[in-house]
Amino acid sequence: MATRAVITLPAAVTAGVAFEVRATVAHAMETGYRTSDGGDRLPRDIVRRFECRLDGDLVFAADLFAAVSANPYLAFWLRAEKPGELSFSWRGDNGFEHRETRPLTVS
């Protein structure tokens, strides 16, 4: 199954000025607390960790837990001094991992 992520960044940012980053990934986020129609417990399958790196340096990270909704959405603020590449990674249960990169234009 293909995973889809949506990442929203400004087209260009000004050096030293904070800007908002928004990221979401398509994931069902099964908590492991629900049961199936047959009474069997549904196995947990959640995104556990999100990281954002700028040219390899960690600039934002979040640990997620069972209370987070499906398709987890994160918004945070960054400040950059020079252009680079933002990399985003989501990791979770059952070997789930999704990575995306976006260029960052700084003027």
N, CA, C and O atoms as a Tinker XYZ file with bonds, in Angstrom:
   428  protein
     1  N      0.840000   -1.181000    0.000000    73     2
     2  CA     0.000000    0.000000    0.000000    64     1     3
     3  C      0.886000    1.246000    0.000000    63     2     4     5
     4  O      1.808000    1.353000    0.808000    81     3
     5  N      0.613000    2.165000   -0.886000    73     3     6
     6  CA     1.389000    3.396000   -0.975000    64     5     7
     7  C      0.997000    4.343000    0.151000    63     6     8     9
     8  O     -0.181000    4.481000    0.480000    81     7
     9  N      1.976000    4.976000    0.722000    73     7    10
    10  CA     1.737000    5.960000    1.777000    64     9    11
    11  C      1.815000    7.345000    1.161000    63    10    12    13
    12  O      2.671000    7.619000    0.321000    81    11
    13  N      0.916000    8.209000    1.587000    73    11    14
    14  CA     0.875000    9.569000    1.065000    64    13    15
    15  C      1.133000   10.548000    2.198000    63    14    16    17
    16  O      0.526000   10.455000    3.264000    81    15
    17  N      2.038000   11.487000    1.956000    73    15    18
    18  CA     2.307000   12.550000    2.924000    64    17    19
    19  C      2.029000   13.886000    2.251000    63    18    20    21
    20  O      2.228000   14.042000    1.046000    81    19
    21  N      1.569000   14.841000    3.038000    73    19    22
    22  CA     1.365000   16.200000    2.564000    64    21    23
    23  C      2.209000   17.109000    3.447000    63    22    24    25
    24  O      2.067000   17.119000    4.670000    81    23
    25  N      3.094000   17.872000    2.804000    73    23    26
    26  CA     3.995000   18.782000    3.516000    64    25    27
    27  C      3.789000   20.174000    2.940000    63    26    28    29
    28  O      3.850000   20.366000    1.726000    81    27
    29  N      3.546000   21.144000    3.817000    73    27    30
    30  CA     3.318000   22.515000    3.387000    64    29    31
    31  C      4.426000   23.410000    3.933000    63    30    32    33
    32  O      4.650000   23.494000    5.140000    81    31
    33  N      5.116000   24.080000    2.998000    73    31    34
    34  CA     6.189000   25.013000    3.327000    64    33    35
    35  C      5.970000   26.294000    2.532000    63    34    36    37
    36  O      5.327000   26.266000    1.483000    81    35
    37  N      6.493000   27.416000    3.016000    73    35    38
    38  CA     6.463000   28.622000    2.181000    64    37    39
    39  C      7.344000   28.406000    0.942000    63    38    40    41
    40  O      8.298000   27.628000    0.990000    81    39
    41  N      7.033000   29.083000   -0.153000    73    39    42
    42  CA     7.838000   28.967000   -1.371000    64    41    43
    43  C      9.273000   29.435000   -1.114000    63    42    44    45
    44  O     10.221000   28.842000   -1.630000    81    43
    45  N      9.432000   30.479000   -0.330000    73    43    46
    46  CA    10.750000   30.986000    0.052000    64    45    47
    47  C     10.642000   31.599000    1.439000    63    46    48    49
    48  O      9.597000   32.129000    1.818000    81    47
    49  N     11.717000   31.523000    2.179000    73    47    50
    50  CA    11.731000   32.114000    3.516000    64    49    51
    51  C     12.869000   33.119000    3.604000    63    50    52    53
    52  O     13.823000   33.063000    2.829000    81    51
    53  N     12.760000   34.024000    4.542000    73    51    54
    54  CA    13.799000   35.017000    4.791000    64    53    55
    55  C     14.749000   34.489000    5.861000    63    54    56    57
    56  O     14.311000   33.957000    6.881000    81    55
    57  N     16.026000   34.634000    5.628000    73    55    58
    58  CA    17.032000   34.147000    6.580000    64    57    59
    59  C     16.776000   34.712000    7.967000    63    58    60    61
    60  O     16.615000   35.921000    8.133000    81    59
    61  N     16.740000   33.836000    8.961000    73    59    62
    62  CA    16.575000   34.244000   10.346000    64    61    63
    63  C     15.146000   34.494000   10.780000    63    62    64    65
    64  O     14.911000   34.775000   11.956000    81    63
    65  N     14.184000   34.401000    9.879000    73    63    66
    66  CA    12.779000   34.649000   10.204000    64    65    67
    67  C     12.054000   33.301000   10.318000    63    66    68    69
    68  O     12.171000   32.451000    9.435000    81    67
    69  N     11.315000   33.117000   11.399000    73    67    70
    70  CA    10.602000   31.861000   11.628000    64    69    71
    71  C      9.509000   31.662000   10.584000    63    70    72    73
    72  O      8.859000   32.612000   10.149000    81    71
    73  N      9.324000   30.403000   10.193000    73    71    74
    74  CA     8.277000   30.037000    9.240000    64    73    75
    75  C      7.611000   28.751000    9.707000    63    74    76    77
    76  O      8.210000   27.949000   10.424000    81    75
    77  N      6.361000   28.565000    9.289000    73    75    78
    78  CA     5.595000   27.400000    9.724000    64    77    79
    79  C      5.757000   26.241000    8.750000    63    78    80    81
    80  O      5.743000   26.423000    7.532000    81    79
    81  N      5.912000   25.046000    9.312000    73    79    82
    82  CA     5.970000   23.805000    8.553000    64    81    83
    83  C      4.764000   22.979000    8.986000    63    82    84    85
    84  O      4.498000   22.839000   10.179000    81    83
    85  N      4.034000   22.431000    8.012000    73    83    86
    86  CA     2.901000   21.561000    8.317000    64    85    87
    87  C      3.097000   20.238000    7.601000    63    86    88    89
    88  O      3.436000   20.215000    6.418000    81    87
    89  N      2.887000   19.132000    8.310000    73    87    90
    90  CA     3.110000   17.808000    7.727000    64    89    91
    91  C      2.072000   16.824000    8.233000    63    90    92    93
    92  O      1.737000   16.806000    9.418000    81    91
    93  N      1.574000   16.015000    7.328000    73    91    94
    94  CA     0.649000   14.940000    7.699000    64    93    95
    95  C      0.972000   13.719000    6.853000    63    94    96    97
    96  O      1.476000   13.841000    5.737000    81    95
    97  N      0.683000   12.556000    7.385000    73    95    98
    98  CA     0.906000   11.318000    6.654000    64    97    99
    99  C     -0.355000   10.465000    6.768000    63    98   100   101
   100  O     -0.998000   10.428000    7.817000    81    99
   101  N     -0.698000    9.788000    5.687000    73    99   102
   102  CA    -1.871000    8.902000    5.686000    64   101   103
   103  C     -1.515000    7.618000    6.432000    63   102   104   105
   104  O     -0.653000    6.852000    6.000000    81   103
   105  N     -2.189000    7.396000    7.554000    73   103   106
   106  CA    -1.953000    6.189000    8.361000    64   105   107
   107  C     -3.173000    5.970000    9.249000    63   106   108   109
   108  O     -3.676000    6.913000    9.859000    81   107
   109  N     -3.645000    4.739000    9.321000    73   107   110
   110  CA    -4.885000    4.435000   10.053000    64   109   111
   111  C     -4.761000    4.565000   11.571000    63   110   112   113
   112  O     -5.762000    4.830000   12.236000    81   111
   113  N     -3.578000    4.391000   12.135000    73   111   114
   114  CA    -3.349000    4.539000   13.587000    64   113   115
   115  C     -4.292000    3.669000   14.425000    63   114   116   117
   116  O     -5.134000    4.194000   15.154000    81   115
   117  N     -4.158000    2.377000   14.327000    73   115   118
   118  CA    -4.937000    1.452000   15.157000    64   117   119
   119  C     -4.293000    1.367000   16.542000    63   118   120   121
   120  O     -3.116000    1.028000   16.660000    81   119
   121  N     -5.064000    1.675000   17.590000    73   119   122
   122  CA    -4.517000    1.785000   18.946000    64   121   123
   123  C     -4.147000    0.467000   19.603000    63   122   124   125
   124  O     -3.290000    0.444000   20.487000    81   123
   125  N     -4.762000   -0.615000   19.201000    73   123   126
   126  CA    -4.539000   -1.898000   19.858000    64   125   127
   127  C     -5.519000   -2.152000   20.984000    63   126   128   129
   128  O     -5.473000   -3.209000   21.613000    81   127
   129  N     -6.415000   -1.193000   21.256000    73   127   130
   130  CA    -7.405000   -1.341000   22.321000    64   129   131
   131  C     -8.760000   -1.822000   21.796000    63   130   132   133
   132  O     -9.585000   -2.306000   22.571000    81   131
   133  N     -8.994000   -1.695000   20.495000    73   131   134
   134  CA   -10.298000   -2.082000   19.939000    64   133   135
   135  C    -10.331000   -3.575000   19.626000    63   134   136   137
   136  O     -9.293000   -4.224000   19.504000    81   135
   137  N    -11.529000   -4.095000   19.500000    73   135   138
   138  CA   -11.701000   -5.496000   19.115000    64   137   139
   139  C    -12.451000   -5.574000   17.796000    63   138   140   141
   140  O    -13.198000   -4.667000   17.428000    81   139
   141  N    -12.235000   -6.676000   17.095000    73   139   142
   142  CA   -12.917000   -6.911000   15.825000    64   141   143
   143  C    -14.339000   -7.372000   16.097000    63   142   144   145
   144  O    -14.721000   -7.582000   17.248000    81   143
   145  N    -15.113000   -7.526000   15.050000    73   143   146
   146  CA   -16.481000   -8.029000   15.201000    64   145   147
   147  C    -16.501000   -9.425000   15.813000    63   146   148   149
   148  O    -17.480000   -9.811000   16.451000    81   147
   149  N    -15.427000  -10.179000   15.622000    73   147   150
   150  CA   -15.324000  -11.524000   16.188000    64   149   151
   151  C    -14.808000  -11.539000   17.618000    63   150   152   153
   152  O    -14.678000  -12.609000   18.213000    81   151
   153  N    -14.512000  -10.372000   18.181000    73   151   154
   154  CA   -14.049000  -10.287000   19.561000    64   153   155
   155  C    -12.549000  -10.342000   19.735000    63   154   156   157
   156  O    -12.054000  -10.250000   20.858000    81   155
   157  N    -11.815000  -10.490000   18.649000    73   155   158
   158  CA   -10.356000  -10.516000   18.731000    64   157   159
   159  C     -9.814000   -9.095000   18.812000    63   158   160   161
   160  O    -10.323000   -8.186000   18.157000    81   159
   161  N     -8.782000   -8.914000   19.618000    73   159   162
   162  CA    -8.167000   -7.594000   19.732000    64   161   163
   163  C     -7.413000   -7.274000   18.439000    63   162   164   165
   164  O     -6.645000   -8.093000   17.935000    81   163
   165  N     -7.643000   -6.079000   17.918000    73   163   166
   166  CA    -6.936000   -5.631000   16.722000    64   165   167
   167  C     -5.521000   -5.210000   17.131000    63   166   168   169
   168  O     -5.356000   -4.467000   18.098000    81   167
   169  N     -4.517000   -5.668000   16.416000    73   167   170
   170  CA    -3.142000   -5.343000   16.814000    64   169   171
   171  C     -2.832000   -3.857000   16.655000    63   170   172   173
   172  O     -3.337000   -3.193000   15.750000    81   171
   173  N     -1.997000   -3.358000   17.546000    73   171   174
   174  CA    -1.598000   -1.952000   17.494000    64   173   175
   175  C     -0.788000   -1.694000   16.226000    63   174   176   177
   176  O      0.054000   -2.504000   15.838000    81   175
   177  N     -1.051000   -0.573000   15.594000    73   175   178
   178  CA    -0.325000   -0.159000   14.395000    64   177   179
   179  C     -0.372000    1.365000   14.341000    63   178   180   181
   180  O     -1.261000    1.949000   13.720000    81   179
   181  N      0.596000    2.001000   15.001000    73   179   182
   182  CA     0.603000    3.456000   15.059000    64   181   183
   183  C      1.954000    4.014000   14.595000    63   182   184   185
   184  O      2.969000    3.316000   14.604000    81   183
   185  N      1.940000    5.272000   14.195000    73   183   186
   186  CA     3.169000    5.998000   13.927000    64   185   187
   187  C      3.733000    6.388000   15.287000    63   186   188   189
   188  O      3.044000    7.020000   16.087000    81   187
   189  N      4.978000    6.016000   15.552000    73   187   190
   190  CA     5.571000    6.234000   16.866000    64   189   191
   191  C      6.495000    7.451000   16.929000    63   190   192   193
   192  O      6.669000    8.050000   17.990000    81   191
   193  N      7.090000    7.814000   15.781000    73   191   194
   194  CA     8.109000    8.865000   15.803000    64   193   195
   195  C      8.067000    9.655000   14.497000    63   194   196   197
   196  O      7.950000    9.090000   13.410000    81   195
   197  N      8.167000   10.970000   14.636000    73   195   198
   198  CA     8.294000   11.869000   13.491000    64   197   199
   199  C      9.557000   12.687000   13.686000    63   198   200   201
   200  O      9.829000   13.164000   14.787000    81   199
   201  N     10.329000   12.849000   12.621000    73   199   202
   202  CA    11.529000   13.677000   12.681000    64   201   203
   203  C     11.617000   14.551000   11.443000    63   202   204   205
   204  O     11.249000   14.140000   10.343000    81   203
   205  N     12.111000   15.762000   11.646000    73   203   206
   206  CA    12.400000   16.677000   10.556000    64   205   207
   207  C     13.859000   17.093000   10.703000    63   206   208   209
   208  O     14.292000   17.501000   11.781000    81   207
   209  N     14.607000   16.986000    9.618000    73   207   210
   210  CA    16.026000   17.345000    9.621000    64   209   211
   211  C     16.296000   18.365000    8.525000    63   210   212   213
   212  O     15.716000   18.303000    7.441000    81   211
   213  N     17.176000   19.293000    8.823000    73   211   214
   214  CA    17.631000   20.274000    7.849000    64   213   215
   215  C     19.092000   19.960000    7.554000    63   214   216   217
   216  O     19.957000   20.102000    8.418000    81   215
   217  N     19.352000   19.533000    6.328000    73   215   218
   218  CA    20.695000   19.113000    5.920000    64   217   219
   219  C     21.299000   18.114000    6.901000    63   218   220   221
   220  O     22.483000   18.194000    7.226000    81   219
   221  N     20.490000   17.181000    7.366000    73   219   222
   222  CA    20.950000   16.117000    8.258000    64   221   223
   223  C     20.908000   16.435000    9.734000    63   222   224   225
   224  O     21.051000   15.532000   10.558000    81   223
   225  N     20.714000   17.702000   10.097000    73   223   226
   226  CA    20.641000   18.080000   11.512000    64   225   227
   227  C     19.198000   18.049000   11.985000    63   226   228   229
   228  O     18.323000   18.640000   11.353000    81   227
   229  N     18.944000   17.368000   13.088000    73   227   230
   230  CA    17.594000   17.284000   13.638000    64   229   231
   231  C     17.122000   18.667000   14.087000    63   230   232   233
   232  O     17.774000   19.320000   14.902000    81   231
   233  N     15.974000   19.107000   13.545000    73   231   234
   234  CA    15.437000   20.418000   13.919000    64   233   235
   235  C     14.089000   20.306000   14.627000    63   234   236   237
   236  O     13.661000   21.246000   15.297000    81   235
   237  N     13.415000   19.158000   14.483000    73   235   238
   238  CA    12.146000   18.938000   15.185000    64   237   239
   239  C     11.898000   17.438000   15.250000    63   238   240   241
   240  O     12.166000   16.713000   14.292000    81   239
   241  N     11.380000   16.977000   16.396000    73   239   242
   242  CA    11.021000   15.569000   16.549000    64   241   243
   243  C      9.824000   15.468000   17.476000    63   242   244   245
   244  O      9.631000   16.305000   18.358000    81   243
   245  N      9.025000   14.436000   17.268000    73   243   246
   246  CA     7.864000   14.197000   18.130000    64   245   247
   247  C      7.671000   12.697000   18.290000    63   246   248   249
   248  O      7.742000   11.944000   17.320000    81   247
   249  N      7.426000   12.274000   19.523000    73   247   250
   250  CA     7.036000   10.897000   19.805000    64   249   251
   251  C      5.517000   10.873000   19.886000    63   250   252   253
   252  O      4.917000   11.679000   20.597000    81   251
   253  N      4.895000    9.951000   19.157000    73   251   254
   254  CA     3.437000    9.855000   19.105000    64   253   255
   255  C      2.975000    8.615000   19.856000    63   254   256   257
   256  O      3.698000    7.623000   19.950000    81   255
   257  N      1.763000    8.687000   20.389000    73   255   258
   258  CA     1.223000    7.601000   21.197000    64   257   259
   259  C     -0.169000    7.232000   20.704000    63   258   260   261
   260  O     -0.679000    7.844000   19.766000    81   259
   261  N     -0.780000    6.245000   21.325000    73   259   262
   262  CA    -2.050000    5.684000   20.876000    64   261   263
   263  C     -3.183000    6.712000   20.824000    63   262   264   265
   264  O     -4.147000    6.503000   20.088000    81   263
   265  N     -3.107000    7.782000   21.557000    73   263   266
   266  CA    -4.188000    8.775000   21.588000    64   265   267
   267  C     -4.195000    9.689000   20.365000    63   266   268   269
   268  O     -5.129000   10.472000   20.195000    81   267
   269  N     -3.173000    9.608000   19.511000    73   267   270
   270  CA    -3.106000   10.451000   18.318000    64   269   271
   271  C     -4.049000    9.886000   17.261000    63   270   272   273
   272  O     -4.135000    8.673000   17.070000    81   271
   273  N     -4.751000   10.780000   16.582000    73   271   274
   274  CA    -5.747000   10.346000   15.592000    64   273   275
   275  C     -5.086000    9.771000   14.341000    63   274   276   277
   276  O     -3.875000    9.867000   14.148000    81   275
   277  N     -5.918000    9.178000   13.513000    73   275   278
   278  CA    -5.461000    8.686000   12.214000    64   277   279
   279  C     -4.941000    9.867000   11.397000    63   278   280   281
   280  O     -5.357000   11.007000   11.600000    81   279
   281  N     -4.036000    9.580000   10.483000    73   279   282
   282  CA    -3.437000   10.603000    9.617000    64   281   283
   283  C     -2.856000   11.743000   10.452000    63   282   284   285
   284  O     -3.286000   12.888000   10.313000    81   283
   285  N     -1.884000   11.446000   11.318000    73   283   286
   286  CA    -1.375000   12.460000   12.248000    64   285   287
   287  C     -0.862000   13.709000   11.529000    63   286   288   289
   288  O     -0.123000   13.628000   10.548000    81   287
   289  N     -1.275000   14.857000   12.046000    73   287   290
   290  CA    -0.931000   16.168000   11.506000    64   289   291
   291  C     -0.068000   16.898000   12.525000    63   290   292   293
   292  O     -0.414000   16.972000   13.704000    81   291
   293  N      1.053000   17.436000   12.067000    73   291   294
   294  CA     1.943000   18.202000   12.939000    64   293   295
   295  C      2.227000   19.549000   12.292000    63   294   296   297
   296  O      2.409000   19.637000   11.078000    81   295
   297  N      2.263000   20.586000   13.098000    73   295   298
   298  CA     2.635000   21.924000   12.640000    64   297   299
   299  C      3.660000   22.464000   13.627000    63   298   300   301
   300  O      3.487000   22.342000   14.839000    81   299
   301  N      4.719000   23.056000   13.111000    73   299   302
   302  CA     5.764000   23.592000   13.968000    64   301   303
   303  C      6.477000   24.718000   13.223000    63   302   304   305
   304  O      6.319000   24.880000   12.013000    81   303
   305  N      7.259000   25.488000   13.965000    73   303   306
   306  CA     7.959000   26.646000   13.413000    64   305   307
   307  C      9.451000   26.369000   13.375000    63   306   308   309
   308  O     10.008000   25.770000   14.295000    81   307
   309  N     10.098000   26.815000   12.292000    73   307   310
   310  CA    11.545000   26.684000   12.131000    64   309   311
   311  C     12.136000   28.027000   11.738000    63   310   312   313
   312  O     11.433000   28.946000   11.316000    81   311
   313  N     13.436000   28.109000   11.890000    73   311   314
   314  CA    14.183000   29.280000   11.440000    64   313   315
   315  C     15.422000   28.749000   10.729000    63   314   316   317
   316  O     16.107000   27.872000   11.255000    81   315
   317  N     15.714000   29.265000    9.550000    73   315   318
   318  CA    16.881000   28.822000    8.787000    64   317   319
   319  C     17.701000   30.031000    8.354000    63   318   320   321
   320  O     17.158000   31.103000    8.085000    81   319
   321  N     18.989000   29.846000    8.293000    73   319   322
   322  CA    19.890000   30.918000    7.875000    64   321   323
   323  C     20.333000   30.770000    6.425000    63   322   324   325
   324  O     20.737000   31.747000    5.795000    81   323
   325  N     20.258000   29.541000    5.890000    73   323   326
   326  CA    20.731000   29.301000    4.529000    64   325   327
   327  C     19.863000   28.235000    3.859000    63   326   328   329
   328  O     19.171000   27.479000    4.541000    81   327
   329  N     19.897000   28.174000    2.535000    73   327   330
   330  CA    19.117000   27.155000    1.824000    64   329   331
   331  C     19.606000   25.762000    2.185000    63   330   332   333
   332  O     20.741000   25.582000    2.628000    81   331
   333  N     18.743000   24.791000    1.992000    73   331   334
   334  CA    19.118000   23.416000    2.276000    64   333   335
   335  C     18.007000   22.471000    1.899000    63   334   336   337
   336  O     17.102000   22.816000    1.140000    81   335
   337  N     18.090000   21.274000    2.440000    73   335   338
   338  CA    17.077000   20.258000    2.175000    64   337   339
   339  C     16.446000   19.823000    3.495000    63   338   340   341
   340  O     17.144000   19.445000    4.437000    81   339
   341  N     15.125000   19.881000    3.547000    73   339   342
   342  CA    14.393000   19.368000    4.706000    64   341   343
   343  C     14.017000   17.924000    4.425000    63   342   344   345
   344  O     13.463000   17.612000    3.371000    81   343
   345  N     14.317000   17.051000    5.363000    73   343   346
   346  CA    13.897000   15.653000    5.230000    64   345   347
   347  C     12.937000   15.337000    6.368000    63   346   348   349
   348  O     13.141000   15.752000    7.509000    81   347
   349  N     11.903000   14.608000    6.038000    73   347   350
   350  CA    10.843000   14.254000    6.967000    64   349   351
   351  C     10.771000   12.738000    7.046000    63   350   352   353
   352  O     10.815000   12.065000    6.016000    81   351
   353  N     10.660000   12.189000    8.251000    73   351   354
   354  CA    10.511000   10.744000    8.376000    64   353   355
   355  C      9.484000   10.411000    9.448000    63   354   356   357
   356  O      9.440000   11.023000   10.515000    81   355
   357  N      8.669000    9.431000    9.130000    73   355   358
   358  CA     7.675000    8.886000   10.044000    64   357   359
   359  C      8.032000    7.416000   10.232000    63   358   360   361
   360  O      8.234000    6.703000    9.248000    81   359
   361  N      8.113000    6.948000   11.479000    73   359   362
   362  CA     8.390000    5.542000   11.777000    64   361   363
   363  C      7.331000    5.028000   12.737000    63   362   364   365
   364  O      6.834000    5.765000   13.589000    81   363
   365  N      6.990000    3.750000   12.588000    73   363   366
   366  CA     5.953000    3.205000   13.447000    64   365   367
   367  C      6.042000    1.712000   13.609000    63   366   368   369
   368  O      7.047000    1.079000   13.284000    81   367
   369  N      4.949000    1.166000   14.128000    73   367   370
   370  CA     4.855000   -0.268000   14.383000    64   369   371
   371  C      4.864000   -1.054000   13.072000    63   370   372   373
   372  O      4.594000   -0.512000   12.000000    81   371
   373  N      5.178000   -2.333000   13.183000    73   371   374
   374  CA     5.124000   -3.278000   12.067000    64   373   375
   375  C      6.019000   -2.863000   10.907000    63   374   376   377
   376  O      5.715000   -3.148000    9.749000    81   375
   377  N      7.125000   -2.187000   11.220000    73   375   378
   378  CA     8.089000   -1.806000   10.195000    64   377   379
   379  C      7.700000   -0.603000    9.356000    63   378   380   381
   380  O      8.336000   -0.333000    8.337000    81   379
   381  N      6.666000    0.127000    9.765000    73   379   382
   382  CA     6.239000    1.286000    8.979000    64   381   383
   383  C      7.326000    2.350000    8.973000    63   382   384   385
   384  O      7.842000    2.725000   10.026000    81   383
   385  N      7.669000    2.832000    7.795000    73   383   386
   386  CA     8.597000    3.949000    7.663000    64   385   387
   387  C      8.300000    4.664000    6.353000    63   386   388   389
   388  O      8.156000    4.039000    5.302000    81   387
   389  N      8.211000    5.991000    6.439000    73   387   390
   390  CA     7.979000    6.802000    5.247000    64   389   391
   391  C      8.877000    8.021000    5.325000    63   390   392   393
   392  O      8.964000    8.669000    6.367000    81   391
   393  N      9.552000    8.337000    4.209000    73   391   394
   394  CA    10.463000    9.480000    4.159000    64   393   395
   395  C     10.133000   10.344000    2.949000    63   394   396   397
   396  O      9.749000    9.847000    1.891000    81   395
   397  N     10.291000   11.641000    3.134000    73   395   398
   398  CA    10.117000   12.603000    2.046000    64   397   399
   399  C     11.141000   13.709000    2.239000    63   398   400   401
   400  O     11.594000   13.950000    3.358000    81   399
   401  N     11.505000   14.380000    1.163000    73   399   402
   402  CA    12.415000   15.510000    1.240000    64   401   403
   403  C     11.820000   16.686000    0.460000    63   402   404   405
   404  O     11.066000   16.502000   -0.496000    81   403
   405  N     12.176000   17.880000    0.888000    73   403   406
   406  CA    11.735000   19.108000    0.208000    64   405   407
   407  C     12.898000   20.090000    0.220000    63   406   408   409
   408  O     13.595000   20.215000    1.227000    81   407
   409  N     13.112000   20.790000   -0.894000    73   407   410
   410  CA    14.133000   21.837000   -0.893000    64   409   411
   411  C     13.634000   23.052000   -0.095000    63   410   412   413
   412  O     12.440000   23.353000   -0.076000    81   411
   413  N     14.561000   23.728000    0.548000    73   411   414
   414  CA    14.228000   24.928000    1.305000    64   413   415
   415  C     14.989000   26.090000    0.682000    63   414   416   417
   416  O     16.219000   26.100000    0.650000    81   415
   417  N     14.237000   27.065000    0.190000    73   415   418
   418  CA    14.824000   28.243000   -0.427000    64   417   419
   419  C     14.847000   29.376000    0.595000    63   418   420   421
   420  O     13.803000   29.770000    1.116000    81   419
   421  N     16.025000   29.891000    0.877000    73   419   422
   422  CA    16.200000   30.962000    1.861000    64   421   423
   423  C     16.850000   32.151000    1.152000    63   422   424   425
   424  O     17.847000   32.008000    0.445000    81   423
   425  N     16.256000   33.327000    1.363000    73   423   426
   426  CA    16.835000   34.529000    0.736000    64   425   427
   427  C     17.274000   35.522000    1.799000    63   426   428
   428  O     17.785000   36.593000    1.470000    81   427
